[in-house]
Amino acid sequence: MTPSEFCVIENTNQMSATNQKQKLGGHTQLFGEQLVTLKDLHEFKNELLLEVKKSLKENTGQPTKKWLKTNEVCKILGVSITTLLTLRINGILPYSKIGGCLYFDYEDILKVMNENKQLHGTTG
């Protein structure tokens, strides 16, 4: 939104911008002759915070897809392809093979990591 598209005024009894909004392509646009009230600013702040929180939840470093290829798993675990091969051959990390491609379920990776979690000072 550019500065020319809105103006902030002191608290008046005029009709608020909330009542004068026009929806354009899913976005609300305010025109120069419209007023933005404190209530409008609070609503905007709350909507913006919800969008930011939603975006943060969606992008917490977790992959957005269920099935990952070998190179993606190596990056997530921070291991070499040889180490991943060893985990696969020893039956530690389950996989599916379609054609020549190996796929690993993200949930299986999390499960294996949790099952092998060790507390400080313990051996497993």
C-alpha positions in Angstrom: 0.0 0.0 0.0 1.5 3.4 -0.9 1.2 6.5 1.3 -1.2 8.1 -1.2 -3.7 5.2 -0.8 -4.5 6.0 2.8 -4.5 8.7 5.4 -4.6 8.5 9.2 -6.9 11.0 11.0 -7.7 12.0 14.5 -10.6 10.3 16.2 -13.8 11.7 14.5 -17.4 10.7 14.1 -17.1 10.2 10.3 -17.7 6.8 8.7 -14.7 4.5 9.2 -12.7 3.0 6.3 -13.9 -0.4 7.4 -17.4 0.5 6.2 -16.0 1.9 2.9 -13.6 -0.9 1.9 -13.7 -2.3 -1.6 -12.5 -5.8 -2.3 -10.1 -6.1 -5.3 -8.7 -9.5 -6.1 -8.9 -10.6 -2.4 -7.1 -7.4 -1.2 -8.7 -4.4 0.5 -7.7 -1.1 -1.1 -8.2 2.2 0.6 -8.6 5.3 -1.4 -7.3 8.8 -0.6 -10.7 10.2 0.4 -11.3 7.3 2.9 -10.4 7.4 6.5 -8.4 4.9 8.5 -9.4 4.7 12.1 -7.7 3.2 15.1 -10.0 0.3 14.9 -9.0 -0.3 11.3 -5.3 -0.2 12.3 -5.9 -2.8 15.1 -7.8 -5.1 12.6 -4.9 -4.8 10.1 -2.4 -5.5 12.8 -4.3 -8.6 13.9 -4.7 -9.9 10.3 -1.0 -9.3 9.7 0.1 -11.1 12.8 -2.1 -14.1 11.9 -0.6 -14.3 8.4 3.0 -14.1 9.9 2.2 -16.8 12.4 0.7 -19.0 9.7 3.7 -18.5 7.5 6.1 -19.3 10.3 4.3 -22.5 11.1 4.4 -23.5 7.5 8.1 -22.8 7.1 9.7 -24.3 10.3 12.3 -26.1 8.3 10.2 -29.2 7.8 9.7 -30.4 4.3 6.3 -29.8 2.8 6.1 -33.2 1.1 5.7 -36.6 2.6 8.1 -38.6 0.4 11.7 -37.4 0.1 14.5 -38.5 -2.3 17.9 -39.6 -1.2 19.6 -36.2 -1.6 16.9 -34.5 0.4 17.2 -37.0 3.3 21.0 -36.5 3.3 20.6 -32.7 3.6 18.0 -33.1 6.4 20.0 -35.5 8.4 23.4 -33.9 7.6 24.9 -37.2 6.5 26.7 -38.5 3.4 25.0 -40.7 0.8 27.2 -43.6 2.1 25.9 -43.2 5.6 22.3 -43.1 4.3 23.0 -46.2 2.3 24.3 -47.9 5.5 21.1 -46.9 7.4 19.0 -48.2 4.6 20.9 -51.6 4.2 20.9 -52.2 7.9 17.1 -51.7 8.0 17.3 -48.7 10.3 15.6 -46.3 7.9 12.7 -47.7 5.9 12.3 -46.7 2.2 10.2 -47.4 -0.9 11.7 -48.0 -4.3 9.9 -47.1 -7.5 11.8 -47.7 -10.7 15.3 -46.7 -9.8 14.4 -44.0 -7.3 14.4 -44.4 -3.5 11.9 -42.5 -1.4 11.9 -42.0 2.3 8.8 -41.1 4.4 9.5 -38.0 6.4 7.5 -39.4 9.3 9.7 -42.5 9.3 12.8 -40.3 9.5 11.3 -38.5 12.5 10.4 -41.8 14.2 13.9 -43.2 13.8 15.4 -40.0 15.2 13.1 -40.1 18.2 13.7 -43.8 18.8 17.4 -43.3 18.8 17.3 -40.1 20.9 19.8 -40.4 23.8 19.9 -38.4 27.0 23.2 -37.1 28.3 25.1 -39.6 30.3 23.1 -42.7 29.1 24.0 -45.4 26.7 21.6 -47.0 24.4 
